[in-house]
Amino acid sequence: AIVKKQISRLKEPCLKCVDLVVQELSNVVRICTERMSRYPRLREETERIIMSHVRSREQMCKDQLVLLIDCELA
């Protein structure tokens, strides 16, 4: 019972960590695409494609973390 309580407390920090990683990736993408400032449409499209991929993986990662924690609680 004590361990289950501690495991359940890990869910929020894990999800927050994923959010922070996505935020940092977003900053890195923005910094990298600034070098393409001479090609604004290419820059926008590159940033859009990369961030849409990151966001889709973000949700998959969060789902997997929740599943893992739920399995540990079972």
All heavy atoms as a GROMACS GRO file, in nm:
protein
  604
    1ALA      N    1   0.083  -0.120   0.000
    1ALA     CA    2   0.000   0.000   0.000
    1ALA      C    3   0.087   0.126   0.000
    1ALA      O    4   0.055   0.223  -0.068
    1ALA     CB    5  -0.093  -0.001   0.121
    2ILE      N    6   0.197   0.121   0.076
    2ILE     CA    7   0.287   0.238   0.082
    2ILE      C    8   0.353   0.259  -0.054
    2ILE      O    9   0.362   0.372  -0.102
    2ILE     CB   10   0.393   0.218   0.191
    2ILE    CG1   11   0.325   0.212   0.328
    2ILE    CG2   12   0.494   0.331   0.188
    2ILE    CD1   13   0.417   0.172   0.440
    3VAL      N   14   0.397   0.152  -0.115
    3VAL     CA   15   0.464   0.162  -0.245
    3VAL      C   16   0.368   0.212  -0.351
    3VAL      O   17   0.403   0.296  -0.434
    3VAL     CB   18   0.526   0.026  -0.284
    3VAL    CG1   19   0.582   0.030  -0.425
    3VAL    CG2   20   0.634  -0.014  -0.186
    4LYS      N   21   0.243   0.162  -0.349
    4LYS     CA   22   0.145   0.207  -0.447
    4LYS      C   23   0.121   0.357  -0.437
    4LYS      O   24   0.108   0.426  -0.538
    4LYS     CB   25   0.014   0.131  -0.430
    4LYS     CG   26   0.016  -0.007  -0.487
    4LYS     CD   27  -0.121  -0.070  -0.484
    4LYS     CE   28  -0.118  -0.205  -0.553
    4LYS     NZ   29  -0.251  -0.262  -0.564
    5LYS      N   30   0.117   0.406  -0.315
    5LYS     CA   31   0.096   0.550  -0.295
    5LYS      C   32   0.212   0.629  -0.355
    5LYS      O   33   0.191   0.730  -0.422
    5LYS     CB   34   0.083   0.580  -0.146
    5LYS     CG   35   0.050   0.722  -0.115
    5LYS     CD   36   0.031   0.744   0.034
    5LYS     CE   37   0.000   0.889   0.064
    5LYS     NZ   38  -0.015   0.913   0.207
    6GLN      N   39   0.334   0.580  -0.334
    6GLN     CA   40   0.452   0.650  -0.389
    6GLN      C   41   0.455   0.641  -0.542
    6GLN      O   42   0.490   0.738  -0.608
    6GLN     CB   43   0.580   0.590  -0.330
    6GLN     CG   44   0.596   0.614  -0.182
    6GLN     CD   45   0.600   0.761  -0.146
    6GLN    OE1   46   0.659   0.842  -0.217
    6GLN    NE2   47   0.535   0.797  -0.036
    7ILE      N   48   0.418   0.526  -0.596
    7ILE     CA   49   0.416   0.510  -0.742
    7ILE      C   50   0.313   0.603  -0.804
    7ILE      O   51   0.338   0.666  -0.907
    7ILE     CB   52   0.391   0.363  -0.781
    7ILE    CG1   53   0.512   0.278  -0.743
    7ILE    CG2   54   0.361   0.350  -0.930
    7ILE    CD1   55   0.493   0.130  -0.761
    8SER      N   56   0.196   0.612  -0.742
    8SER     CA   57   0.091   0.698  -0.798
    8SER      C   58   0.133   0.845  -0.795
    8SER      O   59   0.089   0.923  -0.878
    8SER     CB   60  -0.041   0.678  -0.724
    8SER     OG   61  -0.029   0.720  -0.590
    9ARG      N   62   0.220   0.880  -0.702
    9ARG     CA   63   0.268   1.018  -0.695
    9ARG      C   64   0.368   1.050  -0.806
    9ARG      O   65   0.398   1.167  -0.830
    9ARG     CB   66   0.335   1.044  -0.559
    9ARG     CG   67   0.234   1.042  -0.444
    9ARG     CD   68   0.300   1.061  -0.311
    9ARG     NE   69   0.362   1.193  -0.306
    9ARG     CZ   70   0.452   1.227  -0.214
    9ARG    NH1   71   0.490   1.142  -0.122
    9ARG    NH2   72   0.503   1.349  -0.215
   10LEU      N   73   0.416   0.949  -0.876
   10LEU     CA   74   0.512   0.971  -0.985
   10LEU      C   75   0.446   1.016  -1.115
   10LEU      O   76   0.513   1.069  -1.203
   10LEU     CB   77   0.590   0.842  -1.012
   10LEU     CG   78   0.693   0.802  -0.908
   10LEU    CD1   79   0.749   0.666  -0.943
   10LEU    CD2   80   0.802   0.904  -0.897
   11LYS      N   81   0.316   0.994  -1.128
   11LYS     CA   82   0.248   1.021  -1.254
   11LYS      C   83   0.261   1.167  -1.298
   11LYS      O   84   0.303   1.196  -1.410
   11LYS     CB   85   0.100   0.982  -1.246
   11LYS     CG   86   0.029   0.988  -1.379
   11LYS     CD   87  -0.117   0.952  -1.369
   11LYS     CE   88  -0.132   0.802  -1.354
   11LYS     NZ   89  -0.273   0.759  -1.364
   12GLU      N   90   0.228   1.260  -1.210
   12GLU     CA   91   0.232   1.402  -1.246
   12GLU      C   92   0.375   1.450  -1.281
   12GLU      O   93   0.393   1.517  -1.383
   12GLU     CB   94   0.172   1.488  -1.135
   12GLU     CG   95   0.022   1.478  -1.127
   12GLU     CD   96  -0.047   1.518  -1.256
   12GLU    OE1   97  -0.008   1.619  -1.318
   12GLU    OE2   98  -0.138   1.445  -1.296
   13PRO      N   99   0.477   1.417  -1.199
   13PRO     CA  100   0.612   1.460  -1.238
   13PRO      C  101   0.659   1.400  -1.371
   13PRO      O  102   0.728   1.468  -1.448
   13PRO     CB  103   0.701   1.410  -1.123
   13PRO     CG  104   0.610   1.396  -1.008
   13PRO     CD  105   0.477   1.359  -1.064
   14CYS      N  106   0.619   1.278  -1.400
   14CYS     CA  107   0.657   1.216  -1.528
   14CYS      C  108   0.595   1.292  -1.645
   14CYS      O  109   0.662   1.321  -1.744
   14CYS     CB  110   0.612   1.070  -1.532
   14CYS     SG  111   0.708   0.961  -1.428
   15LEU      N  112   0.467   1.324  -1.633
   15LEU     CA  113   0.399   1.396  -1.740
   15LEU      C  114   0.455   1.538  -1.754
   15LEU      O  115   0.468   1.590  -1.864
   15LEU     CB  116   0.249   1.398  -1.715
   15LEU     CG  117   0.181   1.261  -1.717
   15LEU    CD1  118   0.033   1.274  -1.683
   15LEU    CD2  119   0.201   1.191  -1.849
   16LYS      N  120   0.490   1.599  -1.642
   16LYS     CA  121   0.550   1.733  -1.644
   16LYS      C  122   0.686   1.727  -1.714
   16LYS      O  123   0.722   1.818  -1.790
   16LYS     CB  124   0.564   1.786  -1.502
   16LYS     CG  125   0.631   1.918  -1.490
   16LYS     CD  126   0.532   2.025  -1.458
   16LYS     CE  127   0.605   2.154  -1.426
   16LYS     NZ  128   0.574   2.256  -1.522
   17CYS      N  129   0.761   1.621  -1.689
   17CYS     CA  130   0.891   1.604  -1.753
   17CYS      C  131   0.876   1.594  -1.905
   17CYS      O  132   0.955   1.654  -1.979
   17CYS     CB  133   0.960   1.480  -1.697
   17CYS     SG  134   1.124   1.453  -1.763
   18VAL      N  135   0.776   1.523  -1.951
   18VAL     CA  136   0.751   1.513  -2.095
   18VAL      C  137   0.721   1.651  -2.152
   18VAL      O  138   0.772   1.689  -2.257
   18VAL     CB  139   0.637   1.414  -2.125
   18VAL    CG1  140   0.597   1.419  -2.272
   18VAL    CG2  141   0.677   1.273  -2.085
   19ASP      N  142   0.640   1.728  -2.081
   19ASP     CA  143   0.608   1.864  -2.126
   19ASP      C  144   0.734   1.950  -2.136
   19ASP      O  145   0.751   2.026  -2.231
   19ASP     CB  146   0.508   1.930  -2.031
   19ASP     CG  147   0.369   1.870  -2.043
   19ASP    OD1  148   0.337   1.812  -2.148
   19ASP    OD2  149   0.293   1.883  -1.944
   20LEU      N  150   0.822   1.937  -2.038
   20LEU     CA  151   0.946   2.016  -2.039
   20LEU      C  152   1.038   1.974  -2.154
   20LEU      O  153   1.102   2.059  -2.216
   20LEU     CB  154   1.018   2.003  -1.905
   20LEU     CG  155   0.948   2.067  -1.786
   20LEU    CD1  156   1.020   2.032  -1.656
   20LEU    CD2  157   0.939   2.217  -1.804
   21VAL      N  158   1.043   1.845  -2.183
   21VAL     CA  159   1.124   1.798  -2.296
   21VAL      C  160   1.069   1.852  -2.427
   21VAL      O  161   1.144   1.898  -2.513
   21VAL     CB  162   1.133   1.644  -2.296
   21VAL    CG1  163   1.193   1.592  -2.426
   21VAL    CG2  164   1.213   1.594  -2.177
   22VAL      N  165   0.938   1.849  -2.442
   22VAL     CA  166   0.875   1.902  -2.564
   22VAL      C  167   0.902   2.051  -2.577
   22VAL      O  168   0.932   2.101  -2.686
   22VAL     CB  169   0.724   1.871  -2.565
   22VAL    CG1  170   0.652   1.949  -2.674
   22VAL    CG2  171   0.702   1.723  -2.582
   23GLN      N  172   0.895   2.122  -2.466
   23GLN     CA  173   0.923   2.266  -2.469
   23GLN      C  174   1.068   2.291  -2.512
   23GLN      O  175   1.095   2.380  -2.594
   23GLN     CB  176   0.896   2.326  -2.331
   23GLN     CG  177   0.916   2.474  -2.325
   23GLN     CD  178   0.888   2.528  -2.185
   23GLN    OE1  179   0.861   2.453  -2.093
   23GLN    NE2  180   0.897   2.658  -2.171
   24GLU      N  181   1.160   2.213  -2.459
   24GLU     CA  182   1.301   2.230  -2.496
   24GLU      C  183   1.324   2.193  -2.642
   24GLU      O  184   1.397   2.263  -2.713
   24GLU     CB  185   1.389   2.144  -2.405
   24GLU     CG  186   1.536   2.170  -2.420
   24GLU     CD  187   1.578   2.312  -2.388
   24GLU    OE1  188   1.515   2.377  -2.303
   24GLU    OE2  189   1.676   2.359  -2.449
   25LEU      N  190   1.260   2.088  -2.689
   25LEU     CA  191   1.271   2.053  -2.831
   25LEU      C  192   1.216   2.164  -2.920
   25LEU      O  193   1.272   2.194  -3.026
   25LEU     CB  194   1.197   1.922  -2.859
   25LEU     CG  195   1.269   1.794  -2.822
   25LEU    CD1  196   1.175   1.676  -2.836
   25LEU    CD2  197   1.394   1.774  -2.905
   26SER      N  198   1.108   2.224  -2.876
   26SER     CA  199   1.050   2.335  -2.951
   26SER      C  200   1.149   2.452  -2.960
   26SER      O  201   1.164   2.512  -3.068
   26SER     CB  202   0.921   2.379  -2.882
   26SER     OG  203   0.867   2.490  -2.946
   27ASN      N  204   1.216   2.480  -2.850
   27ASN     CA  205   1.316   2.588  -2.851
   27ASN      C  206   1.432   2.554  -2.945
   27ASN      O  207   1.480   2.640  -3.018
   27ASN     CB  208   1.369   2.612  -2.710
   27ASN     CG  209   1.267   2.675  -2.620
   27ASN    OD1  210   1.172   2.737  -2.665
   27ASN    ND2  211   1.284   2.658  -2.490
   28VAL      N  212   1.477   2.430  -2.943
   28VAL     CA  213   1.587   2.389  -3.030
   28VAL      C  214   1.546   2.399  -3.176
   28VAL      O  215   1.623   2.448  -3.260
   28VAL     CB  216   1.633   2.245  -2.996
   28VAL    CG1  217   1.728   2.190  -3.100
   28VAL    CG2  218   1.698   2.242  -2.858
   29VAL      N  219   1.425   2.357  -3.208
   29VAL     CA  220   1.376   2.365  -3.346
   29VAL      C  221   1.369   2.511  -3.390
   29VAL      O  222   1.411   2.546  -3.501
   29VAL     CB  223   1.238   2.297  -3.360
   29VAL    CG1  224   1.172   2.330  -3.492
   29VAL    CG2  225   1.254   2.147  -3.343
   30ARG      N  226   1.319   2.595  -3.302
   30ARG     CA  227   1.309   2.738  -3.335
   30ARG      C  228   1.447   2.797  -3.361
   30ARG      O  229   1.469   2.870  -3.458
   30ARG     CB  230   1.239   2.814  -3.223
   30ARG     CG  231   1.214   2.960  -3.255
   30ARG     CD  232   1.146   3.033  -3.140
   30ARG     NE  233   1.198   2.999  -3.009
   30ARG     CZ  234   1.310   3.048  -2.955
   30ARG    NH1  235   1.385   3.131  -3.024
   30ARG    NH2  236   1.348   3.014  -2.834
   31ILE      N  237   1.543   2.764  -3.276
   31ILE     CA  238   1.679   2.815  -3.293
   31ILE      C  239   1.740   2.764  -3.424
   31ILE      O  240   1.804   2.840  -3.498
   31ILE     CB  241   1.767   2.776  -3.172
   31ILE    CG1  242   1.723   2.855  -3.049
   31ILE    CG2  243   1.914   2.800  -3.201
   31ILE    CD1  244   1.782   2.803  -2.918
   32CYS      N  245   1.718   2.637  -3.452
   32CYS     CA  246   1.774   2.580  -3.576
   32CYS      C  247   1.710   2.640  -3.701
   32CYS      O  248   1.778   2.663  -3.800
   32CYS     CB  249   1.756   2.429  -3.576
   32CYS     SG  250   1.862   2.345  -3.457
   33THR      N  251   1.581   2.663  -3.696
   33THR     CA  252   1.514   2.716  -3.815
   33THR      C  253   1.540   2.865  -3.834
   33THR      O  254   1.515   2.917  -3.944
   33THR     CB  255   1.362   2.691  -3.810
   33THR    OG1  256   1.308   2.747  -3.692
   33THR    CG2  257   1.332   2.542  -3.817
   34GLU      N  258   1.591   2.932  -3.733
   34GLU     CA  259   1.626   3.073  -3.751
   34GLU      C  260   1.734   3.089  -3.857
   34GLU      O  261   1.743   3.193  -3.921
   34GLU     CB  262   1.672   3.133  -3.619
   34GLU     CG  263   1.560   3.166  -3.525
   34GLU     CD  264   1.609   3.219  -3.391
   34GLU    OE1  265   1.731   3.231  -3.372
   34GLU    OE2  266   1.523   3.248  -3.306
   35ARG      N  267   1.813   2.987  -3.878
   35ARG     CA  268   1.918   2.993  -3.979
   35ARG      C  269   1.860   2.993  -4.121
   35ARG      O  270   1.930   3.022  -4.217
   35ARG     CB  271   2.014   2.877  -3.963
   35ARG     CG  272   2.089   2.881  -3.833
   35ARG     CD  273   2.175   2.759  -3.814
   35ARG     NE  274   2.235   2.759  -3.683
   35ARG     CZ  275   2.364   2.774  -3.662
   35ARG    NH1  276   2.446   2.790  -3.763
   35ARG    NH2  277   2.411   2.774  -3.540
   36MET      N  278   1.732   2.958  -4.131
   36MET     CA  279   1.667   2.957  -4.262
   36MET      C  280   1.585   3.084  -4.284
   36MET      O  281   1.490   3.084  -4.361
   36MET     CB  282   1.575   2.835  -4.274
   36MET     CG  283   1.648   2.705  -4.273
   36MET     SD  284   1.541   2.568  -4.321
   36MET     CE  285   1.455   2.538  -4.170
   37SER      N  286   1.621   3.190  -4.219
   37SER     CA  287   1.542   3.313  -4.227
   37SER      C  288   1.535   3.370  -4.369
   37SER      O  289   1.441   3.442  -4.401
   37SER     CB  290   1.598   3.418  -4.131
   37SER     OG  291   1.731   3.450  -4.166
   38ARG      N  292   1.630   3.333  -4.453
   38ARG     CA  293   1.626   3.380  -4.591
   38ARG      C  294   1.516   3.312  -4.671
   38ARG      O  295   1.479   3.359  -4.779
   38ARG     CB  296   1.761   3.354  -4.659
   38ARG     CG  297   1.870   3.442  -4.602
   38ARG     CD  298   2.006   3.413  -4.660
   38ARG     NE  299   2.004   3.390  -4.804
   38ARG     CZ  300   2.108   3.343  -4.872
   38ARG    NH1  301   2.219   3.314  -4.809
   38ARG    NH2  302   2.099   3.326  -5.002
   39TYR      N  303   1.465   3.201  -4.619
   39TYR     CA  304   1.360   3.125  -4.687
   39TYR      C  305   1.241   3.109  -4.591
   39TYR      O  306   1.225   3.004  -4.529
   39TYR     CB  307   1.412   2.988  -4.729
   39TYR     CG  308   1.543   2.994  -4.804
   39TYR    CD1  309   1.662   2.967  -4.739
   39TYR    CD2  310   1.545   3.029  -4.938
   39TYR    CE1  311   1.783   2.974  -4.808
   39TYR    CE2  312   1.664   3.037  -5.007
   39TYR     CZ  313   1.783   3.009  -4.941
   39TYR     OH  314   1.903   3.017  -5.009
   40PRO      N  315   1.161   3.212  -4.578
   40PRO     CA  316   1.055   3.210  -4.476
   40PRO      C  317   0.953   3.097  -4.492
   40PRO      O  318   0.911   3.037  -4.393
   40PRO     CB  319   0.989   3.346  -4.489
   40PRO     CG  320   1.036   3.405  -4.616
   40PRO     CD  321   1.161   3.335  -4.655
   41ARG      N  322   0.913   3.067  -4.614
   41ARG     CA  323   0.814   2.959  -4.632
   41ARG      C  324   0.873   2.824  -4.597
   41ARG      O  325   0.807   2.739  -4.535
   41ARG     CB  326   0.761   2.958  -4.775
   41ARG     CG  327   0.672   3.078  -4.802
   41ARG     CD  328   0.609   3.074  -4.938
   41ARG     NE  329   0.521   2.959  -4.948
   41ARG     CZ  330   0.480   2.908  -5.063
   41ARG    NH1  331   0.520   2.960  -5.177
   41ARG    NH2  332   0.399   2.804  -5.064
   42LEU      N  333   0.998   2.801  -4.635
   42LEU     CA  334   1.067   2.676  -4.601
   42LEU      C  335   1.082   2.665  -4.449
   42LEU      O  336   1.059   2.558  -4.392
   42LEU     CB  337   1.204   2.670  -4.669
   42LEU     CG  338   1.290   2.548  -4.634
   42LEU    CD1  339   1.222   2.420  -4.682
   42LEU    CD2  340   1.428   2.562  -4.696
   43ARG      N  341   1.116   2.775  -4.388
   43ARG     CA  342   1.132   2.776  -4.242
   43ARG      C  343   1.001   2.741  -4.173
   43ARG      O  344   0.998   2.656  -4.084
   43ARG     CB  345   1.180   2.914  -4.198
   43ARG     CG  346   1.190   2.926  -4.049
   43ARG     CD  347   1.226   3.066  -4.008
   43ARG     NE  348   1.225   3.074  -3.863
   43ARG     CZ  349   1.238   3.186  -3.797
   43ARG    NH1  350   1.254   3.299  -3.860
   43ARG    NH2  351   1.235   3.185  -3.665
   44GLU      N  352   0.894   2.805  -4.213
   44GLU     CA  353   0.763   2.780  -4.151
   44GLU      C  354   0.719   2.635  -4.170
   44GLU      O  355   0.672   2.571  -4.076
   44GLU     CB  356   0.658   2.874  -4.210
   44GLU     CG  357   0.672   3.018  -4.168
   44GLU     CD  358   0.575   3.108  -4.242
   44GLU    OE1  359   0.482   3.057  -4.308
   44GLU    OE2  360   0.594   3.231  -4.235
   45GLU      N  361   0.737   2.586  -4.292
   45GLU     CA  362   0.694   2.450  -4.320
   45GLU      C  363   0.779   2.347  -4.246
   45GLU      O  364   0.727   2.249  -4.192
   45GLU     CB  365   0.699   2.424  -4.471
   45GLU     CG  366   0.629   2.301  -4.516
   45GLU     CD  367   0.480   2.304  -4.492
   45GLU    OE1  368   0.422   2.411  -4.468
   45GLU    OE2  369   0.420   2.194  -4.494
   46THR      N  370   0.908   2.371  -4.240
   46THR     CA  371   0.997   2.281  -4.166
   46THR      C  372   0.961   2.278  -4.020
   46THR      O  373   0.949   2.171  -3.959
   46THR     CB  374   1.144   2.327  -4.183
   46THR    OG1  375   1.178   2.330  -4.321
   46THR    CG2  376   1.238   2.233  -4.110
   47GLU      N  377   0.941   2.395  -3.964
   47GLU     CA  378   0.904   2.404  -3.822
   47GLU      C  379   0.768   2.337  -3.797
   47GLU      O  380   0.752   2.265  -3.698
   47GLU     CB  381   0.899   2.551  -3.781
   47GLU     CG  382   0.902   2.572  -3.633
   47GLU     CD  383   0.926   2.718  -3.596
   47GLU    OE1  384   0.996   2.790  -3.669
   47GLU    OE2  385   0.872   2.757  -3.492
   48ARG      N  386   0.675   2.356  -3.885
   48ARG     CA  387   0.543   2.296  -3.869
   48ARG      C  388   0.550   2.143  -3.873
   48ARG      O  389   0.492   2.076  -3.788
   48ARG     CB  390   0.448   2.346  -3.979
   48ARG     CG  391   0.304   2.294  -3.964
   48ARG     CD  392   0.221   2.325  -4.086
   48ARG     NE  393   0.265   2.254  -4.204
   48ARG     CZ  394   0.242   2.123  -4.227
   48ARG    NH1  395   0.176   2.051  -4.140
   48ARG    NH2  396   0.284   2.066  -4.338
   49ILE      N  397   0.623   2.089  -3.970
   49ILE     CA  398   0.634   1.943  -3.984
   49ILE      C  399   0.703   1.882  -3.862
   49ILE      O  400   0.655   1.783  -3.806
   49ILE     CB  401   0.708   1.908  -4.114
   49ILE    CG1  402   0.622   1.942  -4.234
   49ILE    CG2  403   0.747   1.760  -4.115
   49ILE    CD1  404   0.695   1.934  -4.367
   50ILE      N  405   0.813   1.940  -3.821
   50ILE     CA  406   0.887   1.886  -3.707
   50ILE      C  407   0.803   1.893  -3.580
   50ILE      O  408   0.794   1.796  -3.504
   50ILE     CB  409   1.021   1.960  -3.688
   50ILE    CG1  410   1.114   1.930  -3.806
   50ILE    CG2  411   1.087   1.919  -3.556
   50ILE    CD1  412   1.239   2.014  -3.808
   51MET      N  413   0.738   2.006  -3.557
   51MET     CA  414   0.661   2.020  -3.433
   51MET      C  415   0.536   1.933  -3.434
   51MET      O  416   0.496   1.883  -3.329
   51MET     CB  417   0.624   2.167  -3.409
   51MET     CG  418   0.744   2.252  -3.370
   51MET     SD  419   0.848   2.181  -3.240
   51MET     CE  420   0.734   2.167  -3.105
   52SER      N  421   0.476   1.910  -3.549
   52SER     CA  422   0.361   1.819  -3.551
   52SER      C  423   0.405   1.677  -3.519
   52SER      O  424   0.334   1.604  -3.448
   52SER     CB  425   0.290   1.826  -3.685
   52SER     OG  426   0.369   1.771  -3.787
   53HIS      N  427   0.521   1.638  -3.565
   53HIS     CA  428   0.575   1.506  -3.531
   53HIS      C  429   0.606   1.496  -3.382
   53HIS      O  430   0.574   1.396  -3.317
   53HIS     CB  431   0.700   1.477  -3.613
   53HIS     CG  432   0.757   1.341  -3.591
   53HIS    ND1  433   0.696   1.228  -3.638
   53HIS    CD2  434   0.868   1.301  -3.525
   53HIS    CE1  435   0.768   1.122  -3.602
   53HIS    NE2  436   0.872   1.165  -3.533
   54VAL      N  437   0.668   1.600  -3.327
   54VAL     CA  438   0.701   1.601  -3.184
   54VAL      C  439   0.573   1.593  -3.101
   54VAL      O  440   0.566   1.518  -3.003
   54VAL     CB  441   0.783   1.727  -3.147
   54VAL    CG1  442   0.793   1.745  -2.997
   54VAL    CG2  443   0.922   1.718  -3.208
   55ARG      N  444   0.471   1.666  -3.140
   55ARG     CA  445   0.346   1.665  -3.063
   55ARG      C  446   0.276   1.528  -3.069
   55ARG      O  447   0.220   1.483  -2.970
   55ARG     CB  448   0.253   1.773  -3.113
   55ARG     CG  449   0.310   1.912  -3.091
   55ARG     CD  450   0.209   2.010  -3.040
   55ARG     NE  451   0.264   2.145  -3.036
   55ARG     CZ  452   0.342   2.191  -2.940
   55ARG    NH1  453   0.376   2.114  -2.840
   55ARG    NH2  454   0.387   2.315  -2.942
   56SER      N  455   0.283   1.464  -3.185
   56SER     CA  456   0.221   1.331  -3.193
   56SER      C  457   0.297   1.232  -3.105
   56SER      O  458   0.236   1.149  -3.036
   56SER     CB  459   0.215   1.282  -3.338
   56SER     OG  460   0.344   1.250  -3.385
   57ARG      N  461   0.427   1.241  -3.104
   57ARG     CA  462   0.508   1.153  -3.018
   57ARG      C  463   0.491   1.189  -2.871
   57ARG      O  464   0.501   1.102  -2.785
   57ARG     CB  465   0.655   1.160  -3.057
   57ARG     CG  466   0.683   1.109  -3.195
   57ARG     CD  467   0.647   0.964  -3.204
   57ARG     NE  468   0.653   0.920  -3.342
   57ARG     CZ  469   0.624   0.800  -3.382
   57ARG    NH1  470   0.583   0.710  -3.295
   57ARG    NH2  471   0.630   0.769  -3.508
   58GLU      N  472   0.465   1.315  -2.844
   58GLU     CA  473   0.443   1.358  -2.705
   58GLU      C  474   0.322   1.284  -2.647
   58GLU      O  475   0.329   1.230  -2.536
   58GLU     CB  476   0.418   1.509  -2.700
   58GLU     CG  477   0.373   1.559  -2.566
   58GLU     CD  478   0.328   1.703  -2.568
   58GLU    OE1  479   0.302   1.759  -2.677
   58GLU    OE2  480   0.318   1.761  -2.459
   59GLN      N  481   0.214   1.279  -2.721
   59GLN     CA  482   0.094   1.212  -2.672
   59GLN      C  483   0.117   1.063  -2.657
   59GLN      O  484   0.074   1.003  -2.560
   59GLN     CB  485  -0.025   1.240  -2.764
   59GLN     CG  486  -0.155   1.196  -2.704
   59GLN     CD  487  -0.181   1.260  -2.568
   59GLN    OE1  488  -0.168   1.379  -2.550
   59GLN    NE2  489  -0.216   1.178  -2.470
   60MET      N  490   0.188   1.004  -2.752
   60MET     CA  491   0.219   0.861  -2.741
   60MET      C  492   0.305   0.834  -2.617
   60MET      O  493   0.283   0.734  -2.547
   60MET     CB  494   0.292   0.813  -2.867
   60MET     CG  495   0.205   0.807  -2.990
   60MET     SD  496   0.295   0.767  -3.140
   60MET     CE  497   0.353   0.604  -3.104
   61CYS      N  498   0.400   0.920  -2.591
   61CYS     CA  499   0.487   0.904  -2.475
   61CYS      C  500   0.407   0.916  -2.345
   61CYS      O  501   0.424   0.835  -2.252
   61CYS     CB  502   0.598   1.009  -2.479
   61CYS     SG  503   0.717   0.995  -2.345
   62LYS      N  504   0.320   1.014  -2.338
   62LYS     CA  505   0.237   1.031  -2.218
   62LYS      C  506   0.146   0.910  -2.197
   62LYS      O  507   0.132   0.863  -2.084
   62LYS     CB  508   0.153   1.158  -2.229
   62LYS     CG  509   0.233   1.284  -2.206
   62LYS     CD  510   0.144   1.406  -2.215
   62LYS     CE  511   0.222   1.532  -2.183
   62LYS     NZ  512   0.138   1.651  -2.187
   63ASP      N  513   0.087   0.860  -2.304
   63ASP     CA  514   0.002   0.742  -2.294
   63ASP      C  515   0.082   0.622  -2.242
   63ASP      O  516   0.035   0.546  -2.158
   63ASP     CB  517  -0.061   0.708  -2.428
   63ASP     CG  518  -0.160   0.813  -2.475
   63ASP    OD1  519  -0.205   0.894  -2.391
   63ASP    OD2  520  -0.193   0.814  -2.595
   64GLN      N  521   0.203   0.607  -2.293
   64GLN     CA  522   0.287   0.496  -2.251
   64GLN      C  523   0.328   0.509  -2.104
   64GLN      O  524   0.330   0.410  -2.031
   64GLN     CB  525   0.412   0.489  -2.340
   64GLN     CG  526   0.489   0.361  -2.328
   64GLN     CD  527   0.415   0.242  -2.386
   64GLN    OE1  528   0.332   0.256  -2.474
   64GLN    NE2  529   0.444   0.125  -2.336
   65LEU      N  530   0.358   0.630  -2.060
   65LEU     CA  531   0.393   0.651  -1.919
   65LEU      C  532   0.276   0.620  -1.827
   65LEU      O  533   0.294   0.555  -1.723
   65LEU     CB  534   0.439   0.796  -1.897
   65LEU     CG  535   0.581   0.828  -1.936
   65LEU    CD1  536   0.604   0.979  -1.931
   65LEU    CD2  537   0.678   0.758  -1.845
   66VAL      N  538   0.158   0.665  -1.865
   66VAL     CA  539   0.039   0.638  -1.783
   66VAL      C  540   0.014   0.488  -1.778
   66VAL      O  541  -0.017   0.433  -1.671
   66VAL     CB  542  -0.084   0.715  -1.839
   66VAL    CG1  543  -0.211   0.668  -1.774
   66VAL    CG2  544  -0.065   0.864  -1.819
   67LEU      N  545   0.029   0.421  -1.892
   67LEU     CA  546   0.011   0.276  -1.895
   67LEU      C  547   0.112   0.205  -1.805
   67LEU      O  548   0.077   0.114  -1.729
   67LEU     CB  549   0.023   0.226  -2.038
   67LEU     CG  550   0.006   0.076  -2.059
   67LEU    CD1  551  -0.136   0.033  -2.024
   67LEU    CD2  552   0.040   0.039  -2.202
   68LEU      N  553   0.237   0.248  -1.810
   68LEU     CA  554   0.341   0.188  -1.728
   68LEU      C  555   0.311   0.207  -1.579
   68LEU      O  556   0.322   0.113  -1.500
   68LEU     CB  557   0.477   0.249  -1.763
   68LEU     CG  558   0.596   0.198  -1.682
   68LEU    CD1  559   0.617   0.050  -1.707
   68LEU    CD2  560   0.720   0.277  -1.716
   69ILE      N  561   0.271   0.327  -1.541
   69ILE     CA  562   0.240   0.352  -1.400
   69ILE      C  563   0.118   0.271  -1.357
   69ILE      O  564   0.116   0.213  -1.248
   69ILE     CB  565   0.221   0.503  -1.377
   69ILE    CG1  566   0.356   0.574  -1.390
   69ILE    CG2  567   0.160   0.529  -1.238
   69ILE    CD1  568   0.352   0.722  -1.386
   70ASP      N  569   0.018   0.263  -1.445
   70ASP     CA  570  -0.100   0.182  -1.412
   70ASP      C  571  -0.065   0.035  -1.397
   70ASP      O  572  -0.119  -0.034  -1.310
   70ASP     CB  573  -0.209   0.200  -1.519
   70ASP     CG  574  -0.273   0.337  -1.513
   70ASP    OD1  575  -0.256   0.407  -1.410
   70ASP    OD2  576  -0.339   0.375  -1.611
   71CYS      N  577   0.027  -0.014  -1.480
   71CYS     CA  578   0.071  -0.153  -1.468
   71CYS      C  579   0.144  -0.175  -1.336
   71CYS      O  580   0.127  -0.279  -1.271
   71CYS     CB  581   0.164  -0.191  -1.584
   71CYS     SG  582   0.081  -0.213  -1.741
   72GLU      N  583   0.226  -0.080  -1.296
   72GLU     CA  584   0.297  -0.092  -1.169
   72GLU      C  585   0.200  -0.088  -1.051
   72GLU      O  586   0.225  -0.150  -0.948
   72GLU     CB  587   0.400   0.020  -1.155
   72GLU     CG  588   0.517   0.007  -1.249
   72GLU     CD  589   0.604  -0.113  -1.221
   72GLU    OE1  590   0.617  -0.152  -1.103
   72GLU    OE2  591   0.659  -0.170  -1.318
   73LEU      N  592   0.091  -0.015  -1.066
   73LEU     CA  593  -0.007  -0.007  -0.957
   73LEU      C  594  -0.096  -0.131  -0.949
   73LEU      O  595  -0.157  -0.156  -0.846
   73LEU     CB  596  -0.093   0.118  -0.975
   73LEU     CG  597  -0.024   0.252  -0.951
   73LEU    CD1  598  -0.116   0.366  -0.988
   73LEU    CD2  599   0.021   0.263  -0.807
   74ALA      N  600  -0.104  -0.207  -1.059
   74ALA     CA  601  -0.193  -0.325  -1.061
   74ALA      C  602  -0.139  -0.437  -0.975
   74ALA      O  603  -0.024  -0.449  -0.947
   74ALA     CB  604  -0.212  -0.372  -1.203
   0.00000   0.00000   0.00000
